[in-house]
Amino acid sequence: MTKTGIIVHCSATPPSWMAGQTTAEKVSEIRHWHVKDRGWRDIGYAYLIDRDGTVAKGRDLDGDGNVWEEIGAHTKGKNKANIGICLIGGHGSSENDGFADHFTAEQNKALRDLIRELEEILGPLALHGHNEFAAKACPGFKVSQWYSSNPPRGRMQSQTVQGGALAGVGTCGTVATDMASELQTAAGEVQGLLQYAPSLKWAFVVLTLAGIGLALYRRMGPDWKRGRR
């Protein structure tokens, strides 16, 4: 069945859970919960992301390594069309907490990278948290808000400026749209970084504004010069 979405979960374990043990050992323990304790055929998730950002494959009933194609066991009524990804951690969380309250910067990057890789294979995927489909805190944050704070460039689609007062603008309209996209992306990147280092707020702001200024000059400079000839 075609996959149309991703549902993010957490293991509801404290940060110190199985500290010093490998990701494979942690996955094995969660598999034990699902197979031995619940009677499932295999672990319910397609992927699991450890505290250090290590991504491990989960359910693979046919053994071909393409775990994303499996029908998981993670969200009642939503398993066929959605890929289950579990973040290790999240004990004591609530659905209104922030990502950084219970998970690491390494997990943040790994999850975003995994989403991008899956979309390169499958095309755009709807992103959800388990708490959208069940009365649970899992995964311990609002997935849509977390992801929209720093979407990848592949999701920032330029809009075509046509008609009305902007008719005839041509290249400048496209450049302006691209600039807006870049500014939004840069703002999201700063917001994502600040959740891990709020004390560096002004340093990030100054550096980001300088980078934006340089990017605008490089992009707009040639167009302005051509326009003035």
C-alpha positions in Angstrom: 0.0 0.0 0.0 1.2 3.5 -0.8 2.5 5.4 2.2 1.0 8.9 2.5 2.3 10.0 5.9 4.6 9.7 8.9 3.6 9.3 12.5 6.1 10.2 15.1 6.2 8.4 18.5 8.4 8.2 21.5 9.5 5.3 23.7 8.4 7.1 26.9 11.7 6.2 28.5 13.9 8.6 30.7 17.1 10.0 29.2 19.2 7.6 31.3 17.3 4.5 30.1 19.9 1.8 29.0 22.6 4.4 29.1 25.9 3.0 27.8 24.2 0.3 25.8 24.1 0.2 22.0 21.1 1.4 19.9 20.7 -2.2 18.7 20.3 -3.4 22.3 17.7 -0.7 23.0 15.8 -1.7 19.8 15.9 -5.3 20.9 14.4 -4.4 24.3 11.5 -2.4 22.6 11.0 -5.4 20.2 10.7 -7.6 23.3 8.0 -5.3 24.7 6.0 -5.6 21.5 6.6 -9.3 20.6 6.7 -10.9 24.0 4.5 -8.6 26.0 1.9 -7.6 23.4 2.0 -10.6 21.1 2.9 -8.7 17.9 4.9 -10.3 15.1 7.7 -7.8 15.3 8.5 -4.3 16.7 5.8 -1.9 15.7 7.9 1.0 14.3 9.7 1.2 11.0 12.5 3.4 12.4 13.9 4.3 15.8 16.1 7.2 16.6 18.5 7.0 19.6 19.6 9.9 21.8 22.9 10.3 19.9 21.0 10.6 16.6 21.6 7.0 15.5 18.8 5.8 13.2 17.9 2.1 13.5 15.6 0.1 11.3 12.7 -1.7 12.9 9.9 -3.9 11.5 11.1 -5.8 8.5 8.9 -8.9 8.1 10.0 -9.7 4.6 13.7 -9.0 5.3 14.4 -6.9 2.3 15.6 -3.9 4.3 12.9 -1.5 3.0 11.2 -1.0 6.4 9.2 2.0 5.2 7.0 -0.3 3.1 5.9 -2.5 6.0 2.5 -2.2 7.6 3.5 -1.3 11.1 1.8 -1.6 14.5 2.0 1.9 16.1 -1.2 3.8 15.6 -4.6 2.1 15.6 -6.4 2.5 12.3 -3.5 4.4 10.7 -0.8 1.7 10.2 -1.3 0.9 6.5 -0.8 4.4 5.1 1.7 5.8 7.6 5.3 5.1 8.6 6.0 4.9 12.3 9.1 6.6 13.6 10.0 6.3 17.3 12.2 8.8 19.2 13.9 7.2 22.2 13.1 9.3 25.2 10.0 11.3 26.1 9.3 10.0 29.6 7.0 12.4 31.5 6.3 14.6 28.5 3.0 16.3 27.6 1.7 17.0 24.1 2.3 20.7 24.6 6.0 20.4 25.5 8.8 21.5 23.1 11.0 19.1 21.2 14.1 20.1 23.1 12.4 19.5 26.5 12.8 15.7 26.1 14.9 15.0 23.0 18.4 15.9 21.8 19.8 18.2 19.1 21.1 15.0 17.5 17.7 13.5 17.4 16.3 16.7 15.9 18.7 16.6 13.0 18.3 12.8 12.5 14.5 13.0 12.4 14.5 15.9 9.9 17.1 14.0 7.7 15.1 10.8 7.8 11.9 12.7 6.8 13.8 14.2 3.9 15.2 10.9 2.8 11.8 9.2 2.9 10.2 12.1 0.9 12.9 11.7 -1.7 11.7 8.1 -2.2 8.0 8.5 -1.7 7.2 12.1 -2.4 5.6 14.6 0.0 4.4 12.9 3.2 1.9 14.2 5.8 3.5 14.6 9.2 1.7 13.7 12.4 2.3 12.9 16.0 0.7 9.9 17.8 -1.2 12.4 20.0 -3.2 13.5 16.9 -4.9 10.1 16.8 -5.0 9.0 20.4 -5.5 10.5 23.9 -1.8 10.4 24.5 1.1 12.8 25.1 3.3 10.8 22.7 5.6 11.9 21.2 5.7 14.7 23.7 5.4 17.7 21.4 3.3 19.0 18.5 4.9 17.6 15.4 3.5 20.1 12.9 4.7 23.1 14.9 8.2 21.5 15.4 8.6 20.8 11.7 7.3 24.1 10.4 9.8 25.9 12.6 12.6 24.8 10.2 11.2 23.2 7.0 13.7 21.9 4.5 14.2 23.9 1.2 12.6 21.1 -0.7 9.3 22.0 0.9 9.6 25.8 0.3 7.9 26.0 -3.1 8.3 29.3 -5.0 5.1 31.0 -6.1 4.7 32.4 -9.6 3.9 36.1 -9.6 1.4 36.9 -12.3 -1.2 39.5 -13.3 -2.4 42.7 -11.6 0.0 45.4 -10.5 2.9 42.9 -10.8 2.4 42.1 -14.4 5.6 42.5 -16.4 7.9 42.3 -13.3 9.3 39.0 -14.6 12.6 38.0 -13.1 12.3 40.5 -10.2 9.0 38.8 -9.1 10.7 35.4 -9.1 13.7 36.8 -7.2 11.5 38.5 -4.6 9.6 35.2 -4.0 12.8 33.3 -3.7 14.1 35.9 -1.2 11.0 35.6 0.9 11.4 31.8 0.9 15.1 32.2 2.0 14.2 34.7 4.7 11.5 32.3 6.1 13.9 29.4 6.1 16.6 31.4 7.8 14.2 32.6 10.5 13.2 29.0 11.1 16.8 27.9 11.4 17.5 30.6 14.0 14.4 29.6 15.9 15.5 25.9 15.9 19.0 26.8 17.1 17.8 29.1 19.9 15.8 26.4 21.6 19.1 24.7 22.4 21.1 27.9 23.2 18.9 30.8 24.2 21.8 32.6 25.8 23.3 33.1 22.3 20.2 34.8 21.1 21.7 38.1 20.0 24.8 36.5 18.5 22.7 34.3 16.3 20.5 37.3 15.3 23.5 39.4 14.2 25.1 36.6 12.3 21.8 35.7 10.6 21.1 39.3 9.6 24.6 39.6 8.2 24.2 36.3 6.2 20.8 37.5 4.9 22.3 40.8 3.8 25.1 39.0 1.9 22.6 36.6 0.3 20.4 39.5 -0.8 23.3 41.4 -2.3 24.5 38.3 -4.2 21.1 37.6 -5.5 19.8 41.1 -6.2 23.0 42.9 -7.1 23.3 41.6 -10.7 19.6 42.2 -11.3 19.7 45.8 -10.0 22.8 46.5 -12.1 21.1 45.2 -15.3 18.0 47.1 -14.5 19.9 50.4 -14.2 21.7 50.0 -17.5 
